[in-house]
Amino acid sequence: MNTPTPFEQTAIWAVFGMALLGIAYAFVLRAQILSQDKGTARMQEVWGFIRAGANAYLSRQFRTIALLIGILTVVLGASVLIIPPSHEAVIRFGSVDAATQWVAWGRALAFLMGSLFSYTVGYVGMNVAVEGNVRVAAAARLGYNPALQVAYRSGSVTGMLTVGLGLLGGTIIFLVFGISAPDALLGYGFGGSLIALFMRVGGGIYTKAADVGADLVGKVEAGIPEDDPRNAAVIADLVGDNVGDCAGMAADVFESFEVTTVSALILGLVLGDAMLGTIGDGQYDLRFVIFPLLLRGIGVLASAIGNLIVRTDETKRDALGAMDRGLYLSAAIAITGFAAITQVYMIDPVSGTVDWKPFLATVSGIFLAIGLGKLTEYYTSTKYGPVQEVSAASETGAATNILSGTALGMESSTYSAIVIAGAIFVSILIYGSAAADLIHVLYGVALTGIGMLTLTGNTISMDSFGPISDNANGIGEMSNLEKSARDVMDDLDAVGNTTKAVTKGIAIGSAVIAAVALFGSYISDVGKVQAALGYAQLTAINVASPAVFIGLLIGGAVPMLFSSLMIRAVARAAAEIVTEVRRQFKIPGIMEGTVIPDYARAVSISTSAAQRELLGIGIMAVAIPVLVGFGLGIEALGGFLAGVILSGQLLAVYQSNAGGAWDNAKKHIEEGHHGGKHSEPHKAAVVGDTVGDPLKDTAGPALNPMVKVMNLVSLIIAPIIVSTRPMDAPMTPSLIALLALSMCGLVWSIWRSKQPTHTA
């Protein structure tokens, strides 16, 4: 059985319809947002600066990466000449020649589709966020709930577009390729992850260079408010919230959504082959492939329904509670839907009993997402002890503030790793005696990832709510809106800081789970290729092997190198912003408010700093796995991936939570604690916040797509390594040339990243 039954065909088309429904709902919400009032002429003037800067940045970014995307599209299409079509592709398309043509086009177009979908999510999400921020500011003049509604629904556009496009791409590939879907799915996942990496890196550098520079000169030196119109960097800062937090986060979670789907389908196919007949006989139990798609479809509907109830009243003014209620309703609907489809569809054809194991693994993912969100909230919210401890440490200076935040980040990273390890262990417990079969457990881990991102529509809505509210607050301050409206926006902005931190925790956790599932796909795919060539199959990674241990060490070091380059880029650009803002403060009339600063200059500095890093980071992400894989062998590449996943998770959580805690410790002081604004503790907290900014919004979040890009590159090149270096045979001249080229690319990328920025 290698074709869907009539019920399965109907179910797949229903999932396709749900994907289109999610996309349509996103554009309905967009139309509702655009129909809202844009406020006063001054508000629209400030908003115009933000909109022009954001659109200019993403347009330039697209031109920067378009050539690389074009080259990789051709390379992936031509890779069929080195990586032949799978056995499943020959079965699906009838002959080797037909399979070769289909796979060549499929890999290339799937990569292009993943790239364009990821960019579309980021671009449309950013544009709706920009359109929404001025309308939130206008709605704040009417009341708390109207402003909440506009802010949250602006974010919901991005959330629903993310789940809709992510599900659409995976479903299209399965409809066309069937059991040979993995031949194209890797390209789809690689495209989405690569664009997310560019979005995260570029947007993160842009936003934090402007933010750090604006805070250091404006708040600390000049003692003026955060979004004071006299600060030349304030527009660049507000633009950065959109290109970093909105576009970057949307593309990041989109590729996690995409990659967990890809890994579940790949592992589901392997498991389906093992469960029916003998491996390689062309018989597949498609339940394990189609079930993840059905889960995704249910998740789209659950998120849409949950988002509809997010509202509060003028008495309670509980924005976070309203969003939590929407999240929990979506979770309840999703779990109910999962149980129903399991009862109907996941029936063992031999025993006739319902197989509840996949359902339990998926539901554990939902609880894992909620648990990680609460853990992150505990370590980054002003309501709890850790952030209050950092605030108190500010009374003795910036050094103790930074030490306290550093300790908090390290501690929280430990507990996050334990929670994720527990989730993987749950998969082992669920499958019981089947745990001896690695593929069962890994499939369970992939479904855990599916469960974690079931509520992506809610998660992205909550995340985008933060920068949209922040921008609205900035527009309100620069437009001198009345106090009642400013109070509304201050409260929404504070809630947004919490939701951003919480969703970062979920994003990092889902990235790790997705990477673990991809790691499982790596082992199974390598084993299949080795079996086809008659070699001994790889079933585990032997850490005691010197080559593997070297790979593990290199993998553990890569996130450190990557983070250092990102932080250095922010520091270098922020120094330029500081110099520029200081220069403009000396211009007669700027501090008196009679002369408008040159906002475009700061925007140009941030844009140049962000763009110059993109090509080098892309080369690094591809070159390092190539060097390890072809230089040390297939098993060492597996050790490398294990090191990247572990080190990347610990470092990402540390940076994200420490930075979030420093940010909210500053806001806790600004609320009137420990001396309030303009006090010495406040100045110390601002320094801590500026240290944490590149950690929480640049280096930390960018590790998510970096880990997955390297996993996907490794999956793509693994069959080539097995074929060209059988049993670690001596390298040919062509392989030596490839290694030399990759090393040159890596060295050039690091060298270029350290060069001074030359701003026009």
Residue pairs with C-beta under 8 A, 6 or more apart in sequence:
1 276
1 283
1 284
1 285
1 286
2 88
2 91
2 92
2 178
2 179
2 282
2 283
2 284
2 286
3 178
4 12
4 178
4 286
4 290
7 345
8 286
8 290
11 290
11 293
11 294
11 345
12 171
12 174
12 175
12 290
12 293
14 297
15 167
15 171
15 293
15 294
15 296
15 297
16 168
16 171
16 172
16 175
18 167
18 297
18 298
18 300
18 301
19 163
19 164
19 165
19 167
19 168
19 171
19 297
19 300
20 164
20 168
21 164
21 300
21 301
21 304
22 160
22 161
22 163
22 164
22 167
22 300
22 303
22 304
22 457
23 160
23 161
23 164
23 165
23 168
24 164
25 160
25 164
25 304
26 124
26 156
26 157
26 158
26 159
26 160
26 161
26 164
27 157
29 153
29 154
29 156
29 157
29 160
30 124
30 128
30 157
32 153
33 128
33 131
33 132
33 135
33 150
33 153
33 154
33 157
34 131
36 135
36 138
36 139
36 150
37 135
37 138
37 139
38 44
38 47
38 134
38 135
38 138
39 134
39 135
39 137
39 138
39 141
39 475
39 479
40 479
42 478
42 479
42 480
43 134
43 137
43 138
43 475
43 476
43 479
43 481
44 134
46 134
46 229
46 235
46 474
46 475
46 478
46 479
47 130
47 133
47 134
47 475
49 235
49 599
50 130
50 133
50 235
50 238
50 239
50 242
50 471
50 475
51 130
51 131
53 235
53 236
53 239
53 599
53 603
54 126
54 127
54 130
54 239
54 242
54 243
55 127
55 130
56 603
56 607
57 202
57 206
57 239
57 243
57 603
57 607
57 610
58 122
58 123
58 126
58 243
58 247
60 607
60 611
61 198
61 199
61 202
61 610
61 611
61 614
62 119
64 611
64 614
64 615
65 195
65 198
65 614
65 615
65 618
68 615
68 618
69 112
69 115
69 191
69 194
69 195
72 111
72 190
72 194
73 108
73 111
73 112
73 115
74 108
76 107
76 108
76 111
76 187
76 190
76 716
77 104
77 105
77 107
77 108
78 104
79 107
79 716
79 720
80 100
80 103
80 104
80 107
82 720
82 723
83 716
83 719
83 720
83 723
84 96
84 100
85 93
85 96
85 99
85 100
85 102
85 103
85 180
85 183
86 103
86 180
86 182
86 183
86 528
87 280
87 532
88 179
88 180
88 182
88 183
88 269
89 99
89 102
89 103
89 177
89 180
89 183
90 96
90 99
91 179
91 180
91 282
92 99
92 102
92 177
92 178
92 179
92 180
93 99
93 102
93 180
99 180
102 177
102 180
103 180
103 183
103 184
106 173
106 176
106 177
106 183
106 184
106 187
107 183
107 184
107 186
107 187
108 187
109 184
109 187
110 169
110 173
110 184
110 185
110 186
110 187
110 188
110 191
111 187
111 188
111 190
111 191
112 191
113 169
113 172
113 188
113 191
114 169
114 187
114 188
114 189
114 190
114 191
114 192
114 193
114 195
114 255
114 258
115 191
115 192
115 194
115 195
116 191
117 165
117 166
117 168
117 169
117 191
117 192
117 254
117 258
118 191
118 192
118 193
118 195
118 196
118 199
118 251
118 254
118 255
118 258
119 195
119 199
119 251
120 161
120 165
121 158
121 161
121 162
121 165
121 250
121 251
121 254
122 195
122 196
122 199
122 246
122 247
122 248
122 250
122 251
122 254
123 247
124 157
124 158
124 161
125 157
125 158
125 161
125 162
125 246
125 247
125 250
125 460
125 464
126 242
126 243
126 246
126 247
126 250
128 154
128 157
128 158
129 154
129 155
129 158
129 242
129 246
129 464
129 467
129 468
129 471
130 242
130 471
131 154
132 150
132 151
132 153
132 154
132 155
132 468
132 472
133 154
133 242
133 468
133 469
133 471
133 472
133 475
134 472
134 475
135 150
135 154
136 147
136 150
136 151
136 154
136 468
136 469
136 471
136 472
136 489
136 492
137 472
137 473
137 475
137 476
137 479
137 481
137 485
137 489
139 146
139 147
139 149
139 150
140 146
140 147
140 472
140 476
140 481
140 485
140 486
140 488
140 489
140 492
141 481
141 482
141 484
141 485
143 314
143 488
144 312
144 313
144 314
144 317
144 319
144 488
144 491
144 492
145 311
145 312
145 313
145 314
147 472
147 488
147 489
147 492
148 310
148 311
148 312
148 319
148 322
148 492
149 310
149 311
151 465
151 468
151 469
151 472
151 492
151 496
152 307
152 310
152 322
152 323
152 461
152 462
152 465
153 307
153 461
154 464
154 465
154 468
155 460
155 461
155 462
155 463
155 464
155 465
155 468
156 307
156 457
156 460
156 461
158 246
158 250
158 460
158 461
158 464
159 303
159 307
159 456
159 457
159 458
159 459
159 460
159 461
159 464
160 300
160 303
160 304
160 307
160 457
161 250
162 250
162 253
162 254
162 257
162 456
162 457
162 460
163 257
163 296
163 299
163 300
163 303
163 456
163 457
164 300
165 254
166 192
166 254
166 257
166 258
166 261
166 296
166 456
167 261
167 293
167 296
167 297
167 300
169 188
169 258
170 185
170 188
170 258
170 261
170 262
170 265
170 293
170 296
171 293
173 181
173 184
173 185
173 188
174 181
174 265
174 289
174 293
176 184
177 183
177 184
179 269
179 284
179 286
179 289
181 265
181 266
181 269
181 289
182 265
182 266
182 269
182 525
185 262
185 265
185 266
186 262
186 266
186 712
186 715
186 716
187 716
188 258
188 262
189 255
189 258
189 259
189 262
189 263
189 708
189 712
190 709
190 712
190 713
190 716
192 251
192 254
192 255
192 258
192 259
193 255
193 258
193 259
193 705
193 708
193 709
193 712
194 618
194 621
194 705
194 709
195 251
195 255
196 248
196 251
196 252
196 254
196 255
196 704
196 705
197 617
197 618
197 621
197 702
197 705
197 706
197 709
198 614
198 617
198 618
199 247
199 248
199 250
199 251
199 252
200 248
200 251
200 252
200 698
200 701
200 702
200 704
200 705
201 566
201 610
201 613
201 614
201 617
201 698
201 702
202 243
202 248
202 610
202 611
202 613
202 614
203 240
203 243
203 244
203 245
203 247
203 248
203 610
204 244
204 248
204 566
204 570
204 694
204 697
204 698
204 699
204 701
204 702
205 566
205 569
205 570
205 573
205 606
205 609
205 610
205 613
205 698
206 236
206 239
206 240
206 243
206 244
206 606
206 607
206 609
206 610
207 237
207 239
207 240
207 241
207 243
207 244
207 245
207 606
207 697
207 698
208 240
208 244
208 570
208 574
208 693
208 694
208 697
208 698
209 236
209 240
209 569
209 570
209 573
209 574
209 576
209 577
209 605
209 606
209 609
209 610
210 233
210 236
210 237
210 239
210 240
210 577
210 602
210 603
210 606
211 237
211 240
211 690
211 693
211 697
212 570
212 571
212 574
212 577
212 690
212 693
212 694
213 233
213 573
213 574
213 575
213 576
213 577
213 578
213 580
213 581
213 602
214 226
214 231
214 233
214 234
214 236
214 237
214 577
214 581
215 226
215 686
215 689
215 690
215 693
216 574
216 578
216 686
216 687
216 690
217 231
217 233
217 577
217 578
217 581
217 582
217 585
218 224
218 225
218 226
218 228
218 231
218 233
218 234
218 581
219 225
219 226
219 683
219 686
220 683
220 686
220 687
221 582
222 231
222 585
222 591
223 678
224 230
224 231
225 477
226 474
226 477
227 234
227 237
227 238
227 473
227 474
227 477
227 478
228 234
228 477
228 478
229 478
229 593
229 596
229 597
230 585
230 590
230 591
230 593
230 597
231 581
231 597
232 580
232 581
232 584
232 590
232 597
232 598
232 599
232 601
232 602
233 577
233 580
233 581
233 602
234 474
234 478
234 599
235 599
235 602
235 603
236 577
236 599
236 602
236 603
236 605
236 606
237 474
238 470
238 471
238 474
238 475
239 603
239 606
240 606
241 467
241 470
241 471
242 467
242 471
244 467
244 697
244 698
245 463
245 464
245 466
245 467
245 500
245 697
246 464
246 467
246 468
248 701
249 460
249 463
249 464
249 503
249 504
249 507
249 701
250 460
250 464
251 705
252 507
252 511
252 701
252 704
252 705
253 453
253 456
253 459
253 460
253 463
253 503
253 507
253 510
255 705
255 708
256 449
256 453
256 507
256 510
256 511
256 514
256 704
256 708
257 453
257 456
259 514
259 517
259 518
259 708
259 712
260 446
260 449
260 450
260 452
260 453
260 510
260 513
260 514
260 517
261 292
261 293
261 296
261 450
262 518
263 446
263 449
263 514
263 517
263 518
263 520
263 521
264 292
264 443
264 446
264 447
264 449
264 450
264 517
265 289
265 292
265 293
266 521
266 524
266 525
267 288
267 439
267 442
267 443
267 446
267 517
267 520
267 521
267 524
268 288
268 289
268 291
268 292
268 443
268 446
269 284
269 288
269 289
270 439
270 443
270 524
270 528
271 285
271 288
271 439
271 440
271 443
272 284
272 285
272 286
272 287
272 288
272 289
273 279
273 280
273 283
273 284
274 437
274 439
275 285
275 288
276 283
276 284
276 285
277 283
280 531
285 349
287 345
287 346
288 358
288 443
290 345
291 341
291 345
291 346
291 358
292 446
292 447
292 450
294 341
294 345
295 338
295 341
295 362
295 447
295 450
295 451
295 454
296 450
296 454
298 333
298 334
298 337
298 338
298 341
298 454
299 334
299 453
299 454
299 455
299 456
299 457
300 457
301 333
301 337
302 330
302 331
302 333
302 334
302 337
302 454
302 455
302 457
303 330
303 454
303 455
303 456
303 457
303 458
304 457
305 329
305 330
305 333
306 326
306 327
306 328
306 329
306 330
306 331
306 333
306 455
306 457
306 458
307 326
307 330
307 457
307 458
307 461
308 326
309 322
309 325
309 326
309 329
310 322
310 323
310 325
310 326
310 461
311 322
312 318
312 319
312 321
312 322
317 491
319 491
319 492
319 495
320 495
320 498
320 499
323 458
323 461
323 462
323 465
323 499
326 458
327 370
327 455
327 458
327 462
330 454
330 455
330 457
330 458
331 366
331 370
331 454
331 455
334 366
334 454
334 455
335 363
335 366
338 359
338 362
338 363
339 359
342 354
342 355
342 356
342 358
342 359
343 354
346 354
346 355
346 356
346 358
346 359
347 353
347 354
347 355
348 354
348 355
357 430
357 431
357 434
357 444
358 443
358 444
358 447
360 430
361 426
361 427
361 430
361 443
361 444
361 445
361 447
361 448
361 451
362 447
362 448
362 450
362 451
362 454
363 451
364 423
364 426
364 427
364 430
364 448
364 451
365 423
365 447
365 448
365 449
365 450
365 451
365 452
365 453
365 454
365 513
366 451
366 452
366 454
366 455
367 451
368 419
368 420
368 423
368 448
368 451
368 452
368 509
368 513
369 451
369 452
369 453
369 454
369 455
369 459
369 506
369 509
369 510
371 419
372 416
372 419
372 420
372 505
372 506
372 508
372 509
373 502
373 503
373 505
373 506
374 502
375 412
375 415
375 416
375 419
375 505
376 412
376 416
376 501
376 502
376 504
376 505
376 506
376 656
376 657
376 660
377 384
377 498
377 501
377 502
377 505
378 384
378 386
379 386
379 387
379 408
379 411
379 412
379 657
379 660
379 661
380 386
380 387
380 498
380 501
380 502
380 657
380 660
380 661
380 663
380 664
381 387
381 498
381 501
381 664
382 388
382 391
382 494
382 664
382 665
382 667
382 668
382 671
386 408
386 412
386 661
387 408
387 661
387 664
387 665
387 668
388 665
388 668
388 673
389 404
389 408
390 401
390 404
390 405
390 408
390 661
390 662
390 665
390 685
390 688
391 665
391 668
391 669
391 673
391 674
391 681
391 685
392 674
393 400
393 401
393 403
393 404
394 400
394 401
394 665
394 669
394 674
394 681
394 682
394 684
394 685
394 688
395 674
395 675
395 680
395 681
395 684
397 680
397 684
398 683
398 684
398 687
398 688
400 684
401 662
401 665
401 684
401 685
401 687
401 688
402 662
402 687
402 688
402 691
405 658
405 659
405 661
405 662
405 665
405 688
405 691
405 692
406 658
408 657
408 658
408 661
409 653
409 654
409 655
409 656
409 657
409 658
409 659
409 661
409 695
410 654
410 658
412 653
412 654
412 657
412 658
413 649
413 650
413 651
413 653
413 654
413 657
416 505
416 508
416 509
416 649
416 653
416 657
417 649
417 650
417 653
419 509
420 509
420 512
420 513
420 649
423 448
423 513
424 445
424 448
424 513
424 516
426 448
427 441
427 444
427 445
427 447
427 448
428 435
428 441
428 444
430 444
431 440
431 441
431 444
434 440
434 441
435 441
438 520
438 523
438 539
438 540
439 520
439 524
442 516
442 517
442 520
442 521
442 523
442 524
443 520
445 513
445 516
445 517
445 520
446 517
446 520
448 513
449 510
449 513
449 514
449 517
452 506
452 509
452 510
452 513
453 459
453 510
459 503
459 506
459 507
460 503
462 499
462 502
462 503
463 499
463 500
463 503
463 504
463 507
465 492
465 495
465 496
465 499
466 496
466 497
466 499
466 500
467 496
467 500
468 496
469 489
469 492
469 493
469 495
469 496
470 493
470 496
470 497
472 489
472 492
472 493
473 486
473 489
473 490
473 492
473 493
476 485
476 486
476 489
477 486
481 489
494 667
497 660
497 663
497 664
497 667
498 664
500 660
501 656
501 657
501 660
501 664
501 696
504 656
504 660
504 696
504 700
504 701
505 653
505 656
505 657
507 701
507 704
508 649
508 652
508 653
508 656
508 700
508 701
508 703
508 704
511 648
511 649
511 652
511 703
511 704
511 705
511 707
511 708
512 645
512 648
512 649
512 707
514 708
515 641
515 644
515 645
515 648
515 707
515 708
515 711
516 645
518 708
518 711
518 712
518 715
519 638
519 641
519 642
519 645
519 711
521 715
522 638
522 641
522 711
522 714
522 715
522 718
523 538
523 539
523 540
523 541
523 638
525 715
525 718
525 719
526 537
526 538
526 634
526 638
526 718
526 719
526 722
527 537
527 538
527 539
529 718
529 719
529 722
529 723
530 536
530 537
530 538
530 722
531 537
533 722
533 723
533 726
535 722
535 726
535 727
538 634
538 635
538 638
541 548
541 635
541 638
541 639
541 642
542 548
542 635
543 549
543 552
543 639
545 635
545 636
545 639
547 632
547 633
547 635
547 636
547 639
548 635
548 636
548 638
548 639
549 639
550 632
550 636
550 639
551 628
551 632
551 635
551 636
551 637
551 638
551 639
551 640
551 643
552 639
552 640
552 642
552 643
553 643
554 624
554 628
554 640
554 643
555 628
555 639
555 640
555 641
555 642
555 643
555 644
555 645
555 646
555 647
556 643
556 644
556 646
556 647
557 643
557 647
558 624
558 643
558 644
558 647
558 648
558 710
559 644
559 647
559 648
559 651
559 652
559 703
559 706
559 707
560 647
560 651
561 750
562 617
562 620
562 699
562 702
562 703
562 706
563 651
563 655
563 699
563 700
563 703
565 613
565 617
565 750
565 753
565 754
566 613
566 694
566 698
566 699
566 702
567 694
567 695
567 698
567 699
568 753
568 754
569 609
569 613
569 698
569 753
570 609
570 693
570 694
570 698
571 694
572 609
572 756
572 757
573 605
573 606
573 608
573 609
573 610
573 757
574 690
576 605
576 609
576 757
576 759
577 602
577 605
577 606
580 601
580 602
580 605
581 602
584 590
584 597
584 598
584 601
585 591
587 595
587 597
588 595
589 595
590 597
604 759
604 760
605 757
605 759
608 757
608 758
608 759
608 760
609 757
609 759
612 752
612 757
613 753
615 749
616 748
616 749
616 750
616 752
616 753
617 706
617 749
619 745
619 746
619 748
619 749
620 745
620 746
620 749
620 750
621 706
621 709
621 710
621 713
622 709
622 713
622 742
622 745
623 742
623 743
623 745
623 746
623 749
624 710
624 746
625 637
625 640
625 710
625 713
625 714
625 717
626 713
626 717
626 738
626 739
626 742
627 739
627 742
627 743
627 746
628 636
628 637
628 640
629 636
629 637
629 640
629 714
629 717
629 718
629 721
630 717
630 721
630 724
630 725
630 731
630 735
630 738
630 739
631 739
632 640
633 721
633 725
633 728
634 718
634 721
634 722
634 725
637 714
637 718
637 721
640 714
641 710
641 711
641 714
644 707
644 710
644 711
645 707
645 711
648 703
648 704
648 706
648 707
649 707
651 700
651 703
652 700
652 701
652 703
652 704
653 700
654 695
654 700
655 695
655 696
655 699
655 700
655 703
656 695
656 696
656 700
656 701
657 696
658 692
658 695
658 696
659 692
659 693
659 694
659 695
659 696
659 697
659 700
660 692
660 696
661 692
662 685
662 688
662 689
662 691
662 692
662 696
663 689
663 692
663 693
663 696
665 685
665 688
665 689
666 682
666 685
666 686
666 688
666 689
668 674
669 675
669 676
669 677
669 679
669 681
669 682
669 685
670 676
670 677
670 682
674 681
674 682
675 681
675 682
676 682
724 732
724 735
725 731
725 735
731 739
